[in-house]
């Protein structure tokens, strides 16, 4: 049997909606389909302002540009995240400060976060890992009295919740991903999110090359011109059409992922009980979107051996983030050779991701589970 690590789920009406965009003759961004998708996302998630972007990376870059960071300004983020989270800070002129993650959820450790806050801290970036929320109440309790902005990296958190609130909508701003590897896709794409009117208005300008084109299209000015720094982050209507077809099936897609997650939990529970591996934890206050299913092995050597074993059995599996503080760039350019984050380093070295996507059935999951069991025999 051959089971790839990932397959994007393509909705049945995707081609129909793409054809419709082509026939309308408006393929670029800010077209009718893009606006329709933005309206649906705002309605579904109770967001006042949402702008489709060319990637979640670009949505994060917009958010950091809004802060007008100076070289001494600090932005705290977990080291266990994708490089885009840190790049957005650096590209906006600020200084990333890496903190530890919680051992059970792989999200930001609130206690370590508080220790790293200084008078130079301008923002905190919680990263919601695997569809499981960071502990947002604790983060906001740290940020609000100090007037620190909270920018949620909800790349993996679309349609997941923290205490009944959708991820990405809880802080001052947020970013979604609809990349090919995510639960709900448009190929390449993301969204910038905020409920703050002032942030939203400036985000429109940054997204449109630094021009006030959005004001012009609303009839608020008689012509548009260059008014601020910006870039080209507007998403094509062609890709928006794919996302439109996905949103029609969002509950069905998520339910299939939940079922696969439960099959894994049931099938691997005995190995966890014998402490041969650890299973992911979903706290009671979190409603996951089941983006990633991972296991934690006892050592990096054991993790790497299992990767090799599963590959030979035709099962796609992979590690995840190499902790950013230990990366060549951070060591060489940011001068972080002395920084140690033991939990992050342990998780980075022992985490292994298993296939999870809607096309998988019980037979495939049993095959994967069986080989994980056989590895320990």
N, C-alpha and C positions, 0 to 999 in steps of 0.2 A: 504494500500500500504506500502511496506517496501523498503526504499531507503538507502542502506549503505552509510556511509560517503565517502568511497573510494573503487574503484576496479581497479587493474592494467589492462591496456589495452594490451592484448596479440596479437601480429601480426600473421596473418594466416600462415606465413612460418617459424615461430619460431622452431617448432618441426623438420621440414626438415633440418634446419641449424644445430640444435643440433645433429641430427642423422649423418650429414656429418662430424662433428667434431669427434664423437665417432668412425666412420668408418675410419677416417684418423689415429686414434691412438695417437693423440697429444692433451691431455686434459688440460695440465698445461698451464702456461702463456707464452707469447712471441711466440705463434704459428702463423700459417698463417692467421687464422681468426682474431685474435687480431690485427695483423699488418694491415690487410685489413680495419678493423674498424678504427684504428688510422689514417690511410691514408685518409679515407673518412671524418673523423672529421676535420682533418687538411685542407683538400680541401674546405669543406663546410664553415669553419669559418676563413679561411685565417691565420692559425696558423703555425708557423715554427716548433714548437716542442710540441708534445702531447704524454703523456704516460698514458695508461689505468692503473687504480689502483683498489685495492680491495674495496675502498670506497672513498667518497669525504672527509671524516674525514682524511683518510690516505694521500690524495692529499694535504690537508692543513698541515698535519704534515710534509710532505716532504718540503713544502714551508718554514715553520718556521725553520726547521733544517738547511736549506741552509744559514740562517742568523747568525749562530753561536752565539746565544743570551747568554748574561751574566745576572745574577740575577738583576742587576740594569737597564738593557735595557727594554724600554717600547714599547708596541705595542697597538695602539689605535683601538678599535672596538666598535660597538654599543652594548649596554646591551641587546637589543631586538634581540636575535639570538639564534641559537641552541648551546648547551654546547660544541660541537666539536670545534667551532671557538675559544673559550677561552682555551680549553684543549690543542689544538695544540701549543699555545703560552707557556703554563705552561710546557708541556712535553719537549719543546725545551729549557727550562731554562730561559724564559723571564717573564716579568710582564705585565699582561693585564690591560689596562686602559680603563674603560667603559665611553662611551659618549652618548649623547642624540640622539633621532631620530627626523626626520621631521614629523610634525603632519599630513601631507597630504599623504605622500608616505610610511611611516614606515621605511624609510632608513636613513642613517646617516645624522645628522644635521651638515652641513658644518661649521656654525658659532661656535657651541659648540665644534666641532672637533678642530678648530684652537685655541680655548682657552686652550685646553688640551695638545697641542704640547709643548714639552720641549727639552732641549739639549740631553735628554736621549731617545727621541723617535727614534726608529729604523724602524718602519713600521706602516702602516695604513691598516686596513682590512675593506673595504666597503662590506656590505652584501646586495645583491640585493634581496629585499623581494617581494615574490609573483609574480616574473617575471617582476617586475618594477625596473628600474635601479636607483642606487644611483647617485647623482649629481657629475659625474666623473670629469668634468672640474674644478670645485671648489676644489675637493680633490687633483687633480694633481697640481693645482696652489699652494697649500699649501706644497705638498710633494717635488716637483722637485727642487726648490731653496735650500731646506734643505737636499737634498740627502737622503730622506726617501723613503724606498721601499713601493710600493702599491701592496698588495696581495688581489685580488678580490675573495670573497666567492660567487661564482656564482652557488651554489648548486641548487637554484631555478631559475636560469637564463638561462638555456640552450635554445638557439635559440631565445632569446630576444635581443633587441638592445638599445644602447644609441647613439643618433645622428648618426644613420647608422652603428655604430660599434657593433659587437657582444659582449655581456657581457662575461667577463672572459679573453678577449683578449686586454683590454685597458691598464691595469696596467703592472707592471713588471712580475707578474705571476698570475695565476688564478686556480680555482678548480671547476670542474663540479660534479654533482651527477646524477647517474642513478639508484638510489635506487627505490625499489618497489613503493614508494609513489610519485615519480616524474612523469613528463610528458612523458619522454622517458626512458625506464627501461631496466635493465639487472638482476634484482633481488637485488643484492648487488653490488655496483660498483661506480667508479668515474673516473676522469681524472685529471692529473696535466698538466698545460698549461703554456708555456712561449715562448716569441720570443727572449729571451736572450740566446745566445749560451753557455756562461759560466754556467749560472744557469741550463740549460738543461743537460749539460754533468755531472754536479755533481748530479743532480736529478736522472739520470740513475743509478749512483752508490748507492745513498741512497735507491732507490727502490729495488735494487738487493742485499740486505743484507750488503751493504758497500763494495761490490766487483766491480771490473772492468769487469764484465762478458759481458756487452754490447760492450766494446772495443774488447774483445776477439772474439765475434760473428761477428764483422765487419772485423776481420783479422788485427786489429791494434796492438795486442800483441799476443805472442805465447802461453800464458796461463793466466788464471785469478786468482786473489788473493784478499785478504782483504786489502783495501786501505783507508777506511774511516768508520765512524759510519753509520749505516743504519738499515733497517729492511726488512721484506718480504712483499712487497706491489704489486707484479705482479699479474695481473688479469688472471683468467682461460679462456681458449679458449671456454669452454662450455658456460659461461655467455656472453662472447663476441658475440657468435652466436645469442643469444637473442637480444642483442643491434643491431646487423647487420640487423635483421628483422625489428626492430623499425625504424631505420634510413631510410629504404625504404618508410616508411609511415609518415615521420615526418611532412610534410606539411598538410596532411590529419588530423592527430591527432591534430595539433595546430588549424586548422580551426574549428574542432568540439568544441574545448575548447573555442574558440573565440565566437562561436554562443551561447554557454551556458552562457558565461559571459554577452553577450548582452541581452539575455532573462531575466537574473536576473536584470540587470540595468533598463530595460524597466518595469519589473514587480514591482520593489521596488521604482521607482522614486517618486511616490506620497508620500510614507512614508518619504523619504529623504526631500522632499519639505516641509513637515509638521514638520521636525526636530525630528522625532521619532527615526530615525537612520541615520547613515552616511554611504555612499557608498565609495568603493575604488576609488582612483584617479589615472589615467594614464596620466602623463604630455605629452604635445605635442612632446617633444623631445625623448619620449620613445616608443618603439614598444614592447609591452608585449608578453609573451608566455602564459599568462592566467593560471598560475600555481595554484593560490589560488583565490577563491572568498570569501571575508569576508565582514561583516557588523560591524559597531561600535555602540554599544548601549549607553544609557545615564548613566548607572551605572553598577558596577560589579554585584549588586543584580539583576538588570534587565537582564543582560547577562546570569547569572546562571539560572534564572527562564525560559528564553527562551530555553536554552539547555534542561532543564527538559521537557518543553512543547513539543519541537520537538521530543525528544526521545519517549515520550508517543504516538506520532503520527506515529512512525515508520521511522522517518527521522534522519539519522546520521549527527550530527554536533559536533563541538568541539571548545574549546578555542585554543590558541596557546602559544607562549613562556611565561613562567614565567620569568620576567626580571632577568638576571644573577646577577646583583649587589645586588638583594634582596634575592638571594638563600641562603640556609643554609651554603653551602661551602664558598661562597664569604663573608658572614657575619663572619663566624667562623675562616676561614683560611686566607683570604685576608684582613681582618680587614676593611670591607667596611660598617660598621653599620651606619656611618654618611652620606653616599652618598645618595643624593636624585636626581632622574631624573624624574620630574613630568610628562612629556609627555609619556615617556616610561612606567611609572607605570600606567597611565591612559589607554593607549592603551592595555597593558597587561591585565588589569582588565575588559575591555569592548569589546574586539574583539571576534567575533564568526565566525567560518568558516562554509560555506555551501558546500554540495557535488558538485564537478565539475570533471567529467571524461567523455571520449568520448561515453560511452555506454548510457548516459542519453539522453532522448528525451524531447520534449516540454511538454508532458503529465506529466512527473516526475517533471520538473522544475515548471510547473504551480501548482502542488500539494505542493511543498516546499514554493513557493511564497504565495500561498493561506493561508498556516498555519502561515507564518510570519505575514501576514495581520491580521489573526484571533487573534493572540497573543495580539494585541493592542486594540481589541474590548472590 
